[in-house]
């Protein structure tokens, strides 16, 4: 699969993760995409590394340092970028006396999913900072005028009371307890 390099927002759309999560992975140096003119660019190899990281993060919930080590080890495999090994076994030993942790990573399936989601990069346009879409100010002002027309008959006291009521309800924590009934054996 030949792809051009994708910007962070486009890569997050392809990977199916929020842009902020991908940005956090880059800032914590778990993955290291190429940086040019202050922007990060993801090629196929880096997209697959990010896919492996999201898989491991979802499976293990490991720290950034461990995720970085695991991803670096997996990325060193020959033919990694092609997703050639269908399943990769990752083995790590945390303590000298403890048995090693073994994780099976379906690299072939992750690469196939990445290939399938690649057209989503065209949907997530990544505009340069500061550029707004045409007509945004007119739409914003119309929305404000429509909202003010709906609130014409509402007094300031009614508005403040409604805000206080919503805020007081929002700050109350809700606790839900679920209990499963289990059969007990009587002796």
C-alpha positions in Angstrom: 0.0 0.0 0.0 1.5 3.3 -1.1 0.4 6.2 1.0 1.5 9.8 1.4 2.4 10.9 4.8 -0.6 11.8 6.9 -0.9 14.6 9.5 -1.9 13.9 13.1 -5.6 14.5 12.6 -5.8 12.3 9.5 -3.8 9.6 11.2 -6.2 9.6 14.2 -9.1 9.2 11.9 -7.5 6.2 10.2 -6.5 4.7 13.6 -9.9 5.3 15.1 -8.6 7.2 18.2 -9.2 10.8 19.2 -6.5 13.2 18.0 -5.7 14.1 21.6 -4.9 10.5 22.5 -2.6 10.2 19.5 -0.9 13.5 20.4 -0.3 12.2 23.9 1.4 9.1 22.6 3.6 11.4 20.5 4.4 13.7 23.4 5.2 10.8 25.7 7.6 9.5 23.0 5.8 6.2 22.8 5.7 6.6 19.0 8.0 9.0 17.1 6.6 10.2 13.8 8.7 12.4 11.6 8.4 16.1 12.4 8.6 18.8 9.8 7.8 22.5 10.3 6.2 21.9 13.6 3.8 19.2 12.3 4.0 15.4 12.8 3.7 13.2 9.7 2.8 9.5 9.8 3.8 7.0 7.1 2.6 3.4 6.9 5.2 2.1 9.3 4.4 4.7 11.9 0.6 4.1 11.4 1.1 0.4 12.1 3.3 1.2 15.1 0.5 3.5 16.4 -2.1 0.7 15.8 0.1 -1.8 17.8 0.3 0.8 20.6 -3.4 1.3 20.8 -3.9 -2.5 20.7 -1.4 -2.9 23.6 -2.8 0.0 25.5 -6.3 -1.4 25.3 -5.2 -4.9 26.2 -2.6 -4.2 28.9 -3.2 -0.7 30.1 0.5 -0.4 30.5 2.5 2.7 31.2 4.0 4.8 28.4 7.5 3.6 29.1 6.5 -0.1 28.7 4.3 0.7 25.6 7.3 2.5 24.0 9.6 -0.5 24.7 7.1 -3.1 23.4 6.4 -1.1 20.3 10.1 -0.5 19.6 10.7 -4.3 19.9 7.8 -5.2 17.6 8.8 -2.6 15.0 12.3 -4.1 14.7 10.8 -7.3 13.2 11.7 -7.9 9.6 8.8 -7.1 7.2 7.0 -5.2 10.1 5.7 -2.5 7.8 4.0 -5.0 5.5 2.2 -6.7 8.4 3.7 -9.9 7.2 3.9 -12.0 10.4 0.3 -12.7 11.1 0.7 -13.1 14.8 3.6 -11.7 16.9 4.4 -13.0 20.3 5.7 -10.5 22.7 7.4 -11.8 25.9 8.5 -9.5 28.7 9.8 -10.3 32.1 9.2 -7.7 34.8 10.7 -9.4 37.9 13.5 -11.9 38.0 11.6 -14.6 39.8 8.2 -14.1 38.2 7.1 -15.9 35.0 7.3 -13.8 31.9 4.3 -11.9 30.5 3.3 -13.2 27.0 1.1 -11.2 24.7 0.0 -12.3 21.3 -0.4 -9.4 18.8 -2.5 -10.1 15.7 -0.2 -7.9 13.5 -1.8 -9.2 10.2 -5.3 -8.3 11.4 -4.2 -4.9 12.6 -2.5 -4.2 9.2 -5.6 -5.3 7.3 -7.8 -3.1 9.5 -5.4 -0.2 8.9 -5.6 -0.8 5.1 -9.4 -0.9 5.3 -9.7 2.4 7.3 -7.1 4.3 5.1 -9.8 6.1 3.0 -10.9 7.9 6.2 -7.8 10.1 5.9 -9.5 11.9 3.0 -12.5 12.7 5.2 -10.5 14.2 8.1 -9.2 17.4 6.5 -6.4 18.9 8.4 -6.6 22.7 7.9 -3.6 24.8 8.9 -4.0 26.7 12.2 -6.0 29.8 12.1 -7.8 29.1 8.9 -11.6 29.0 9.3 -14.0 27.7 6.8 -15.8 30.2 4.6 -18.9 31.8 6.2 -18.2 30.6 9.8 -18.7 34.1 11.2 -22.0 34.5 9.5 -23.2 31.1 10.7 -22.1 31.9 14.3 -23.9 35.2 14.4 -27.1 33.7 12.9 -27.0 31.0 15.6 -26.6 33.6 18.3 -29.5 35.7 17.0 -31.7 32.7 16.8 -30.9 31.8 20.4 -31.5 35.3 21.5 -34.9 35.3 19.8 -35.8 32.1 21.7 -34.9 33.7 25.0 -36.7 37.1 24.4 -39.5 36.3 26.9 -37.2 34.9 29.6 -36.1 37.2 32.4 -32.6 37.4 33.8 -33.8 35.9 37.2 -35.3 32.9 35.3 -32.0 32.4 33.5 -30.0 32.5 36.7 -32.4 30.1 38.5 -32.2 27.7 35.6 -28.4 27.8 35.6 -28.2 27.2 39.4 -30.6 24.3 39.1 -28.6 22.6 36.4 -25.3 23.2 38.2 -26.7 21.8 41.5 -27.9 18.6 39.7 -24.6 18.2 37.8 -22.4 18.2 40.9 -24.3 15.4 42.7 -22.6 12.1 42.1 -24.8 9.1 41.2 -23.9 5.7 42.6 -25.2 2.6 40.9 -24.8 -0.8 42.6 -25.4 -4.0 40.7 -25.7 -7.2 42.6 -25.9 -10.6 40.9 -27.7 -13.3 42.8 -25.7 -16.4 43.3 -27.0 -19.8 44.3 -25.7 -20.9 47.6 -25.2 -24.5 48.5 -26.8 -25.5 51.8 -25.1 -28.2 53.8 
